[in-house]
Amino acid sequence: MENQKLADLRIDHVPQTLREIAVERMRAAIVSGRFPSGYRLVERTLVEQLGVSRSVVREAIRYLEAEGLVEVLPRNGPVVATLDWERARQIYDIRLRLEAAAAADCARLSDDTARAQLADALHRLEAAFQSDDPQVLYDATTHFYEVIFTSAGHHIAWEIVHRLNGRISRLRALTLASTDRHVSGQARMQRIAKAILARDPDAAENAVREHLTEAAQIAKRLLAEDTQRSAG
């Protein structure tokens, strides 16, 4: 009886810390482009903008530096990391290798439970594309790929991709806004899911390759245009 009373005190969901909230807000500002490449992250300004202490801001900056979204330059201090084609190319290369293999194995190995989870993730993703909040779309997209990787048993590969997620989200924000796509990003991800649900590994792998190849081409062009504007 006493144990039942004590069970009522259990905290099932740990509330976010101020540092976690600060990291989320700053990450969103970087991903959306509100804080562009090279933007100086001045502690005093961030303290005022976020309404938190200087120590919380410092913790958040260190966390985002570990994600590759922030870099510390001599004499300039922390700035938003440069998003250039050379770095983007490496990210797309890693994604292509890991996501193509995960999609193929997910199509080959997923059971009914995993397939139901993927169908639910696709439904959530389709709804997110209609949202006015970019963070909703980024979260739904991350969940969509997490289901694919974990259902395929590619847990280590997902850890690698997840560490790159902040930088992937920056590129995703850049390419999803483009009107130059032959097929929309939403349609591309639908094709990946449908191939997996049809248990067609080759089609799933090809759908990933087509999606990321086109996204990389768009990112390369847009980043080149940004470089030209900066030089001008």
SERO-4910 file (N, C-alpha, C, O; in steps of 0.05 Angstrom, whole numbers):
BEGIN
 pado doro    nc1    nc2    nc3   cac1   cac2   cac3    cc1    cc2    cc3    oc1    oc2    oc3
  Met    A     17    -24      0      0      0      0     17     25      0     12     44    -14
  Glu    A     39     24     17     57     47     19     71     51     -8     76     73    -17
  Asn    A     78     28    -21     92     30    -47     74     43    -68     83     58    -85
  Gln    A     48     37    -67     29     49    -86     27     79    -82     26     94   -102
  Lys    A     28     88    -57     27    117    -51     52    130    -62     51    152    -73
  Leu    A     75    117    -58    100    128    -67    101    129    -97    113    147   -109
  Ala    A     88    109   -110     88    109   -140     74    133   -151     81    141   -174
  Asp    A     55    145   -136     41    168   -146     60    193   -148     54    212   -161
  Leu    A     83    191   -134    102    213   -135    122    211   -158    137    230   -162
  Arg    A    121    189   -172    141    185   -193    138    206   -215    116    212   -224
  Ile    A    161    216   -224    162    235   -246    167    219   -272    190    209   -276
  Asp    A    147    217   -289    151    202   -314    165    218   -336    180    207   -352
  His    A    160    244   -336    171    261   -357    188    283   -344    177    300   -330
  Val    A    214    281   -348    232    301   -336    229    327   -352    232    327   -376
  Pro    A    223    349   -338    220    374   -352    246    384   -364    267    377   -355
  Gln    A    244    399   -385    267    410   -398    282    429   -380    270    444   -365
  Thr    A    308    428   -381    324    448   -367    326    473   -383    319    473   -407
  Leu    A    334    495   -371    337    520   -385    358    517   -407    354    529   -429
  Arg    A    379    501   -403    399    497   -423    387    483   -448    392    491   -470
  Glu    A    370    463   -443    357    449   -466    339    468   -482    338    467   -506
  Ile    A    324    485   -467    306    504   -481    323    524   -497    317    530   -520
  Ala    A    345    533   -484    362    552   -498    374    540   -523    376    553   -544
  Val    A    383    515   -521    395    501   -544    374    499   -566    380    504   -590
  Glu    A    349    491   -560    328    488   -580    323    514   -594    321    515   -618
  Arg    A    321    536   -578    315    562   -590    338    571   -609    333    581   -631
  Met    A    363    568   -599    385    577   -615    389    559   -640    395    568   -662
  Arg    A    385    533   -637    387    515   -659    366    522   -681    372    523   -704
  Ala    A    342    528   -672    320    535   -691    327    561   -705    322    564   -729
  Ala    A    340    580   -691    348    605   -704    370    601   -725    370    614   -745
  Ile    A    387    582   -720    409    575   -739    397    560   -763    403    567   -786
  Val    A    381    540   -758    370    524   -779    352    541   -798    353    537   -822
  Ser    A    337    559   -786    319    575   -802    333    597   -818    322    609   -836
  Gly    A    358    603   -810    373    624   -824    371    651   -810    383    670   -819
  Arg    A    356    652   -788    354    677   -773    382    684   -762    389    708   -762
  Phe    A    397    664   -754    426    668   -747    441    655   -771    445    631   -771
  Pro    A    450    671   -790    463    660   -814    492    652   -809    503    657   -787
  Ser    A    504    640   -829    533    632   -827    550    657   -820    546    678   -831
  Gly    A    568    653   -800    585    674   -792    574    693   -772    588    712   -763
  Tyr    A    548    690   -765    535    708   -745    549    705   -718    551    683   -707
  Arg    A    557    728   -707    571    727   -681    550    722   -658    530    736   -657
  Leu    A    557    703   -641    539    696   -619    550    711   -594    566    700   -579
  Val    A    540    735   -590    549    752   -567    533    744   -542    509    745   -542
  Glu    A    548    736   -522    535    726   -497    515    746   -486    492    739   -479
  Arg    A    523    771   -483    506    792   -471    480    795   -487    458    797   -475
  Thr    A    481    794   -513    457    797   -530    439    772   -526    415    775   -524
  Leu    A    451    748   -526    436    724   -523    423    722   -496    400    712   -493
  Val    A    436    732   -475    425    732   -448    399    749   -449    379    741   -437
  Glu    A    400    772   -462    376    789   -464    354    776   -481    331    777   -474
  Gln    A    362    764   -504    342    753   -522    329    728   -510    304    725   -513
  Leu    A    344    711   -496    333    686   -485    322    689   -457    305    673   -448
  Gly    A    331    710   -443    322    714   -416    333    693   -396    320    685   -377
  Val    A    358    685   -401    371    665   -384    398    677   -375    406    698   -383
  Ser    A    411    662   -358    437    671   -347    459    667   -367    456    653   -387
  Arg    A    482    681   -362    505    678   -380    516    649   -380    525    639   -401
  Ser    A    514    636   -357    524    608   -355    508    590   -373    518    571   -385
  Val    A    481    594   -374    464    578   -391    471    582   -420    472    563   -436
  Val    A    475    607   -428    483    614   -455    509    600   -463    511    589   -485
  Arg    A    528    600   -445    554    588   -450    551    557   -454    563    546   -472
  Glu    A    534    545   -437    529    516   -440    516    510   -467    524    491   -480
  Ala    A    497    527   -474    483    522   -500    502    525   -523    501    509   -542
  Ile    A    519    545   -522    539    549   -544    558    525   -546    564    515   -568
  Arg    A    567    514   -523    584    490   -523    570    467   -535    582    451   -550
  Tyr    A    544    464   -529    529    441   -539    526    443   -569    529    423   -584
  Leu    A    520    467   -579    516    472   -608    543    470   -623    544    463   -646
  Glu    A    565    476   -609    591    472   -621    596    443   -625    607    435   -646
  Ala    A    588    426   -606    591    397   -609    575    386   -632    582    366   -644
  Glu    A    552    399   -638    535    391   -660    546    400   -687    536    392   -708
  Gly    A    566    418   -687    576    428   -712    562    453   -722    567    461   -745
  Leu    A    544    464   -706    529    487   -715    543    513   -707    536    534   -718
  Val    A    561    512   -688    576    535   -679    606    529   -680    614    506   -674
  Glu    A    621    549   -687    650    546   -686    662    570   -671    651    593   -674
  Val    A    684    566   -657    696    588   -642    721    597   -657    739    581   -662
  Leu    A    721    622   -665    743    633   -681    761    651   -664    751    665   -646
  Pro    A    787    650   -669    805    667   -653    797    696   -656    792    706   -678
  Arg    A    796    710   -634    790    738   -632    761    745   -637    751    765   -627
  Asn    A    746    728   -651    718    733   -657    699    719   -638    676    727   -634
  Gly    A    709    698   -625    692    682   -607    673    664   -622    678    658   -645
  Pro    A    651    655   -610    633    637   -623    617    650   -645    606    672   -642
  Val    A    615    636   -668    599    646   -690    584    622   -702    592    599   -697
  Val    A    563    627   -717    549    605   -730    568    593   -751    579    608   -768
  Ala    A    570    567   -751    589    553   -770    581    559   -799    557    561   -806
  Thr    A    601    562   -815    597    567   -844    584    542   -857    593    519   -852
  Leu    A    564    547   -873    551    525   -888    560    529   -917    549    545   -931
  Asp    A    580    513   -925    590    515   -952    587    489   -966    580    468   -954
  Trp    A    592    489   -992    587    464  -1008    605    441  -1000    596    418  -1000
  Glu    A    631    447   -994    649    425   -987    639    410   -963    640    385   -962
  Arg    A    630    424   -943    619    410   -919    592    397   -926    587    374   -917
  Ala    A    576    411   -941    550    399   -948    553    374   -965    539    354   -961
  Arg    A    573    374   -983    578    350  -1000    584    326   -983    575    304   -988
  Gln    A    601    330   -963    608    307   -946    584    297   -930    581    273   -927
  Ile    A    566    315   -922    542    307   -907    524    291   -925    513    270   -917
  Tyr    A    520    300   -950    503    286   -969    515    259   -976    500    239   -979
  Asp    A    542    257   -978    555    231   -984    549    211   -962    543    188   -967
  Ile    A    552    221   -937    548    203   -914    518    194   -914    512    171   -910
  Arg    A    500    214   -917    472    207   -917    465    187   -939    450    168   -934
  Leu    A    475    191   -962    469    173   -985    476    145   -979    461    126   -983
  Arg    A    500    141   -969    509    114   -963    493    101   -941    484     78   -943
  Leu    A    488    116   -919    475    104   -896    445    102   -900    433     81   -892
  Glu    A    432    122   -911    403    121   -915    394    101   -936    374     88   -933
  Ala    A    410     99   -957    403     79   -978    404     51   -967    386     35   -972
  Ala    A    425     45   -952    427     18   -940    405     13   -920    394     -9   -918
  Ala    A    399     33   -904    378     30   -883    351     26   -896    335      9   -886
  Ala    A    345     41   -916    319     38   -930    316     11   -942    295     -2   -940
  Ala    A    337      1   -955    336    -26   -967    332    -47   -946    315    -65   -950
  Asp    A    347    -46   -924    344    -66   -903    317    -64   -889    306    -83   -880
  Cys    A    307    -39   -886    281    -35   -874    260    -49   -891    242    -62   -880
  Ala    A    261    -46   -917    242    -59   -935    245    -90   -933    225   -104   -935
  Arg    A    269    -99   -929    274   -128   -929    268   -141   -902    259   -164   -901
  Leu    A    272   -126   -880    271   -139   -854    248   -130   -836    242   -144   -816
  Ser    A    235   -108   -841    215    -97   -823    192   -116   -819    182   -128   -839
  Asp    A    182   -118   -794    159   -135   -789    134   -117   -789    135    -93   -796
  Asp    A    111   -129   -783     86   -114   -784     86    -90   -765     75    -69   -772
  Thr    A     98    -93   -742     98    -71   -722    114    -48   -733    106    -25   -732
  Ala    A    138    -54   -745    155    -33   -756    141    -20   -780    144      4   -783
  Arg    A    128    -35   -796    114    -24   -819     91     -5   -810     86     16   -822
  Ala    A     78    -13   -788     56      5   -778     69     30   -767     57     52   -770
  Gln    A     92     28   -754    106     52   -744    114     71   -767    112     95   -765
  Leu    A    123     59   -789    131     75   -812    107     89   -824    109    112   -832
  Ala    A     85     74   -827     61     86   -838     51    110   -821     43    130   -831
  Asp    A     54    106   -794     46    128   -776     65    152   -779     57    175   -778
  Ala    A     91    146   -781    111    167   -785    107    182   -811    110    207   -812
  Leu    A     99    168   -832     93    181   -857     68    199   -855     68    221   -865
  His    A     48    189   -841     24    206   -837     31    231   -821     21    253   -828
  Arg    A     48    228   -801     56    251   -785     72    271   -802     70    295   -800
  Leu    A     89    260   -820    105    276   -837     88    292   -857     92    315   -862
  Glu    A     68    278   -869     50    292   -888     35    314   -875     31    335   -887
  Ala    A     27    311   -849     13    332   -835     32    355   -829     24    378   -830
  Ala    A     58    348   -823     78    369   -817     84    387   -840     90    410   -837
  Phe    A     82    376   -865     86    392   -888     65    414   -892     70    434   -906
  Gln    A     43    411   -878     21    431   -879     24    451   -856      8    471   -855
  Ser    A     43    447   -838     45    464   -815     61    490   -822     77    490   -840
  Asp    A     54    511   -808     69    536   -811     94    538   -794    110    557   -796
  Asp    A     98    518   -777    121    517   -759    142    499   -770    139    475   -771
  Pro    A    165    510   -779    186    493   -791    196    472   -772    204    450   -781
  Gln    A    196    478   -746    206    458   -726    190    433   -726    200    411   -722
  Val    A    164    436   -731    146    413   -732    154    395   -755    155    370   -753
  Leu    A    161    407   -778    170    391   -801    197    378   -796    200    355   -803
  Tyr    A    216    392   -784    242    381   -779    240    357   -759    253    337   -763
  Asp    A    223    360   -739    219    339   -719    206    314   -732    214    291   -727
  Ala    A    186    319   -749    172    297   -762    191    282   -781    190    258   -784
  Thr    A    208    298   -795    227    286   -814    247    269   -799    254    247   -808
  Thr    A    257    279   -777    277    264   -761    264    238   -751    277    217   -752
  His    A    240    239   -742    226    215   -732    222    195   -755    225    171   -751
  Phe    A    215    205   -779    211    188   -802    236    171   -808    235    147   -811
  Tyr    A    259    185   -808    284    170   -814    293    153   -791    305    132   -795
  Glu    A    287    161   -766    294    145   -743    279    118   -744    291     97   -738
  Val    A    254    119   -752    239     94   -755    251     76   -776    254     51   -771
  Ile    A    260     87   -798    272     71   -819    298     58   -809    302     34   -813
  Phe    A    315     74   -797    341     63   -788    338     42   -766    350     21   -767
  Thr    A    321     48   -746    318     29   -724    304      4   -733    310    -18   -723
  Ser    A    284      7   -751    270    -17   -761    289    -35   -777    285    -59   -778
  Ala    A    308    -23   -790    328    -38   -805    350    -50   -787    365    -67   -797
  Gly    A    350    -42   -762    371    -51   -744    397    -36   -747    418    -45   -737
  His    A    396    -13   -760    420      3   -765    424     24   -743    423     48   -748
  His    A    427     15   -718    427     33   -696    452     50   -695    451     74   -688
  Ile    A    475     39   -701    500     54   -701    499     75   -723    508     98   -719
  Ala    A    489     67   -746    487     86   -768    469    109   -761    474    132   -768
  Trp    A    447    103   -746    429    125   -738    443    144   -718    438    168   -719
  Glu    A    460    133   -701    475    150   -682    492    170   -698    494    194   -690
  Ile    A    504    161   -719    521    178   -736    504    200   -749    511    223   -748
  Val    A    481    192   -761    464    211   -775    452    230   -754    450    254   -760
  His    A    445    220   -731    432    237   -711    452    259   -701    444    281   -695
  Arg    A    477    252   -700    497    273   -692    500    295   -713    507    317   -707
  Leu    A    493    288   -737    494    308   -759    468    322   -763    465    339   -781
  Asn    A    448    316   -746    421    325   -751    418    355   -753    402    365   -769
  Gly    A    433    370   -736    431    399   -737    440    409   -764    426    426   -775
  Arg    A    462    399   -774    472    408   -800    454    398   -823    450    411   -843
  Ile    A    443    374   -820    424    363   -839    399    381   -841    389    387   -862
  Ser    A    390    390   -818    366    407   -817    371    434   -831    353    445   -843
  Arg    A    396    444   -828    402    469   -842    400    466   -872    389    483   -886
  Leu    A    411    444   -882    410    438   -910    381    433   -919    373    441   -941
  Arg    A    366    419   -902    338    413   -909    322    438   -911    306    441   -929
  Ala    A    327    457   -893    313    483   -894    319    498   -920    302    511   -932
  Leu    A    344    495   -929    353    508   -953    340    496   -978    330    510   -995
  Thr    A    339    469   -979    330    456  -1004    299    453  -1005    288    455  -1027
  Leu    A    286    450   -982    257    446   -983    243    472   -992    221    471  -1003
  Ala    A    256    495   -988    244    520   -996    247    525  -1026    235    544  -1037
  Ser    A    264    509  -1039    269    513  -1068    245    505  -1085    231    486  -1078
  Thr    A    240    520  -1106    219    514  -1125    230    500  -1150    215    495  -1169
  Asp    A    255    492  -1149    268    480  -1173    266    450  -1173    277    437  -1191
  Arg    A    254    438  -1153    252    409  -1152    235    398  -1175    213    409  -1181
  His    A    244    376  -1187    227    362  -1207    205    348  -1192    182    345  -1202
  Val    A    211    338  -1168    191    324  -1151    195    336  -1123    217    340  -1114
  Ser    A    173    343  -1110    174    356  -1084    188    338  -1063    188    313  -1066
  Gly    A    199    350  -1043    211    335  -1021    191    316  -1008    198    294  -1001
  Gln    A    167    326  -1005    146    309   -993    141    284  -1010    139    262   -999
  Ala    A    139    288  -1036    134    265  -1054    157    246  -1053    154    222  -1055
  Arg    A    182    257  -1051    205    240  -1051    204    221  -1026    210    197  -1029
  Met    A    198    232  -1003    197    216   -979    174    196   -979    175    175   -967
  Gln    A    152    204   -992    129    186   -995    138    162  -1012    130    139  -1006
  Arg    A    154    166  -1032    163    144  -1049    181    125  -1034    179    101  -1037
  Ile    A    198    137  -1016    215    120  -1000    198    102   -982    203     78   -980
  Ala    A    178    114   -968    161     99   -950    145     78   -965    143     55   -956
  Lys    A    134     85   -988    117     66  -1003    133     42  -1013    123     20  -1014
  Ala    A    158     47  -1021    175     25  -1030    181      6  -1007    181    -18  -1010
  Ile    A    186     17   -983    191      1   -960    167    -15   -952    168    -39   -947
  Leu    A    143     -2   -952    119    -15   -945    111    -37   -965     97    -56   -959
  Ala    A    121    -34   -990    116    -54  -1011    137    -77  -1010    136    -95  -1026
  Arg    A    155    -75   -990    176    -94   -987    194    -97  -1012    201   -119  -1020
  Asp    A    201    -74  -1023    217    -73  -1047    243    -59  -1041    245    -34  -1043
  Pro    A    264    -74  -1033    290    -62  -1025    303    -45  -1047    313    -23  -1041
  Asp    A    302    -55  -1072    315    -40  -1094    301    -13  -1099    314      7  -1102
  Ala    A    274    -13  -1098    259     12  -1102    264     31  -1079    266     55  -1083
  Ala    A    266     21  -1055    271     38  -1032    298     51  -1034    301     75  -1029
  Glu    A    319     35  -1041    346     46  -1044    347     67  -1066    359     88  -1062
  Asn    A    334     61  -1088    334     80  -1111    319    106  -1104    327    127  -1112
  Ala    A    298    103  -1088    282    127  -1080    299    145  -1063    298    170  -1066
  Val    A    315    133  -1045    333    149  -1028    354    163  -1046    360    187  -1042
  Arg    A    366    148  -1064    387    159  -1082    376    182  -1098    390    203  -1101
  Glu    A    353    179  -1110    341    201  -1126    336    225  -1109    341    248  -1117
  His    A    325    221  -1085    318    243  -1067    343    259  -1059    344    283  -1061
  Leu    A    364    245  -1050    388    259  -1040    405    270  -1063    418    291  -1059
  Thr    A    405    257  -1086    420    268  -1109    408    294  -1118    423    313  -1123
  Glu    A    382    296  -1120    369    321  -1128    373    342  -1106    380    365  -1112
  Ala    A    370    335  -1081    374    354  -1059    402    365  -1058    406    389  -1054
  Ala    A    422    348  -1063    450    357  -1064    455    376  -1086    469    396  -1083
  Gln    A    443    371  -1110    447    389  -1132    435    417  -1127    447    437  -1133
  Ile    A    412    417  -1114    399    442  -1107    416    457  -1086    420    481  -1088
  Ala    A    425    443  -1066    442    455  -1045    467    467  -1057    476    489  -1049
  Lys    A    480    452  -1075    504    462  -1087    500    488  -1102    516    507  -1099
  Arg    A    478    490  -1117    472    514  -1132    466    538  -1113    476    560  -1116
  Leu    A    449    533  -1092    441    554  -1074    465    564  -1057    467    588  -1052
  Leu    A    482    545  -1049    506    553  -1033    525    569  -1050    538    588  -1041
  Ala    A    528    562  -1076    545    577  -1094    534    605  -1098    550    624  -1098
  Glu    A    508    608  -1100    495    634  -1102    500    651  -1077    506    675  -1079
  Asp    A    499    638  -1053    504    652  -1028    533    662  -1027    538    684  -1018
  Thr    A    551    645  -1037    580    653  -1037    584    677  -1056    599    695  -1049
  Gln    A    571    677  -1079    574    699  -1098    563    725  -1086    575    746  -1090
  Arg    A    540    723  -1073    529    747  -1060    547    758  -1039    550    782  -1036
  Ser    A    559    740  -1023    576    749  -1002    601    762  -1013    611    782  -1002
  Ala    A    611    750  -1035    635    762  -1048    629    788  -1060    647    806  -1061
  Gly    A    604    792  -1070    597    817  -1083    592    839  -1062    585    861  -1070
***
